[in-house]
Amino acid sequence: MRHDIPAAMAARMADLEARDAADRLDGTAHLARLRQVPRVTGEFLALLCAAAPPGPAIEIGTSAGYSAMWLALACRESARRLTTYEVLAEKVELARETIDLAGIEDVVEIVHGDFRDDAARWHGVGFCFLDAEKDVYDDCYDLAAESMAPGGLLVCDNVISHATVLEPFVTRVLADERVDAVVVPMGKGELVARRR
């Protein structure tokens, strides 16, 4: 997948990478920052999503759509669609721009809203990526875990960079008998759970 990134998508990735780096240095307010995953995490997510069992893919927390581009590559490879949820209107607009510029509207749908309000419609999910505000991780994880297909993969971001806040969450997931889970020390820390 990383060898077959279309030129328009590569350009949008580079633009968002530069904007994210600038946000982290110039004092941009926390909620206004892109706060996207690093490139290596995007590549990792794409590999996991492409290898996940059949079923739709979900992303909880879109921001400007950087990780959605990586997941779109995997969705094309594995013949699935991605539905991505974002609660902030300004981020939804940025993500729509990304989807259009990257040419991924055939595999990506953005929902302006809270995944928790829409979770009941999901069943047999093959892949889920959770990268939202940390105070919703518990609720989103529980709802997503119930919607996963057997063998489905659920990845939660920031579990090392936000270890102080997320330690109780990580401990709970690692003890959850519905899944087999491990913390992968890459990027900002990825908790990878496989539905049993």
C-alpha positions in Angstrom: 0.0 0.0 0.0 2.7 2.5 0.9 4.3 1.9 -2.5 1.0 2.7 -4.3 -0.1 6.0 -2.8 -1.7 8.1 -5.5 0.0 11.5 -6.1 -2.9 13.5 -4.9 -3.1 11.5 -1.7 0.6 11.8 -1.1 0.4 15.6 -1.6 -2.5 15.9 1.0 -0.6 13.7 3.4 2.5 15.9 3.1 0.4 19.0 3.6 -1.3 17.7 6.7 2.0 16.4 8.1 3.5 19.9 7.7 0.4 21.6 9.3 0.4 19.2 12.2 4.1 19.8 12.9 3.5 23.6 12.8 0.4 23.3 15.1 2.6 21.6 17.7 5.1 24.5 17.7 3.1 27.7 17.1 0.8 27.6 20.1 -2.3 26.6 18.2 -5.1 25.9 20.7 -5.4 22.2 21.7 -8.8 21.5 20.1 -7.9 23.4 16.9 -4.7 21.4 16.4 -4.9 18.5 14.0 -3.3 16.1 16.5 -3.0 13.3 13.9 -1.1 10.1 14.1 2.6 10.0 13.0 3.2 8.5 9.5 4.6 5.3 10.9 1.3 4.8 12.8 -0.7 5.4 9.7 1.3 2.7 7.9 0.8 0.4 10.8 -3.0 1.0 10.8 -3.2 0.4 7.1 -1.4 -3.0 7.5 -3.7 -4.1 10.3 -6.8 -2.9 8.6 -5.9 -4.7 5.4 -5.3 -7.9 7.3 -8.4 -7.7 9.5 -11.3 -10.1 8.9 -14.1 -9.1 6.5 -16.5 -6.4 7.7 -16.7 -2.7 7.7 -14.0 -0.4 9.1 -14.8 2.4 11.7 -12.7 5.3 12.8 -13.7 7.2 15.9 -12.1 10.7 15.7 -11.4 11.9 12.2 -9.6 15.3 12.7 -8.5 16.4 9.2 -8.6 12.9 7.8 -4.9 11.9 7.8 -5.4 8.4 9.3 -8.5 8.0 7.1 -6.3 8.2 4.1 -4.1 5.4 5.3 -7.2 3.4 6.2 -8.7 4.1 2.8 -5.7 2.5 1.2 -6.4 -0.7 3.3 -10.1 -0.5 2.5 -9.4 -0.6 -1.2 -7.1 -3.5 -0.7 -9.5 -5.5 1.4 -12.8 -4.5 -0.4 -14.3 -2.7 2.6 -15.6 0.8 3.4 -14.5 3.1 6.2 -17.0 5.2 8.2 -15.3 7.9 10.3 -16.9 9.9 13.1 -16.0 13.5 14.1 -17.9 15.8 16.5 -16.2 19.1 15.7 -17.7 20.9 12.7 -14.4 22.6 11.7 -12.6 19.2 11.6 -15.5 17.7 9.6 -14.9 20.4 6.9 -11.2 19.7 6.9 -11.8 16.0 6.6 -14.3 16.5 3.7 -11.6 18.5 1.9 -9.1 15.7 2.5 -11.5 13.0 1.2 -12.1 15.1 -1.9 -8.5 16.0 -2.6 -7.2 12.5 -1.9 -10.0 10.9 -4.1 -11.2 8.5 -1.5 -14.9 9.3 -1.5 -15.6 5.9 -3.0 -14.4 4.1 0.2 -14.8 6.7 3.0 -17.9 8.2 4.6 -17.6 10.9 7.2 -20.3 11.3 9.9 -20.6 14.6 11.7 -21.6 13.2 15.1 -20.7 11.1 18.1 -20.1 7.4 17.5 -21.8 6.6 20.8 -25.1 7.9 19.3 -24.8 5.6 16.2 -23.0 2.5 17.6 -26.2 0.3 17.7 -26.2 0.1 13.9 -22.8 -1.6 13.7 -22.4 -5.4 13.6 -19.6 -7.6 12.3 -17.0 -4.8 12.2 -13.6 -6.0 10.9 -11.5 -3.1 12.0 -11.9 -0.1 14.4 -9.5 2.8 15.2 -10.2 4.9 18.3 -8.5 8.2 18.5 -10.9 10.6 20.2 -10.9 12.7 23.4 -9.6 10.5 26.2 -12.7 10.9 28.4 -14.8 9.0 25.9 -12.4 6.0 25.4 -14.2 3.7 27.9 -17.6 4.2 26.3 -16.4 4.0 22.8 -14.3 0.9 23.5 -17.2 -0.9 25.0 -19.6 -0.1 22.2 -17.0 -0.9 19.5 -15.9 -4.2 21.2 -19.5 -5.4 21.1 -19.8 -4.6 17.4 -16.7 -6.4 16.3 -16.6 -9.6 14.3 -14.7 -12.6 15.7 -11.1 -11.8 15.0 -11.8 -8.1 14.4 -9.1 -5.7 15.4 -9.7 -2.6 17.5 -6.8 -0.2 17.9 -6.7 2.6 20.5 -4.2 5.5 20.0 -2.2 7.5 22.6 -1.9 4.9 25.3 1.7 5.7 26.0 1.7 9.5 25.3 -1.3 9.8 27.6 -0.4 7.0 30.0 -1.3 8.9 33.1 -4.8 9.5 32.0 -5.3 6.2 30.1 -3.6 3.7 32.5 -6.9 2.6 34.1 -8.4 2.1 30.6 -5.5 0.1 29.3 -5.5 -2.1 32.5 -9.2 -2.7 31.9 -8.8 -3.7 28.2 -5.9 -6.0 28.9 -8.1 -7.8 31.5 -11.1 -7.9 29.2 -11.9 -11.5 28.4 -13.7 -10.5 25.2 -10.4 -9.7 23.6 -6.7 -10.5 23.4 -4.8 -7.3 23.6 -1.3 -5.9 23.7 0.3 -2.4 23.9 2.6 -1.7 20.9 5.3 0.9 21.7 5.2 2.8 18.4 4.2 6.3 17.7 2.2 7.5 20.6 1.5 4.0 21.8 -1.1 1.7 20.2 -3.3 -0.7 22.2 -4.3 -3.5 19.7 -7.2 -5.7 20.8 -8.4 -8.7 18.8 -12.0 -9.8 19.4 -12.2 -13.4 20.6 
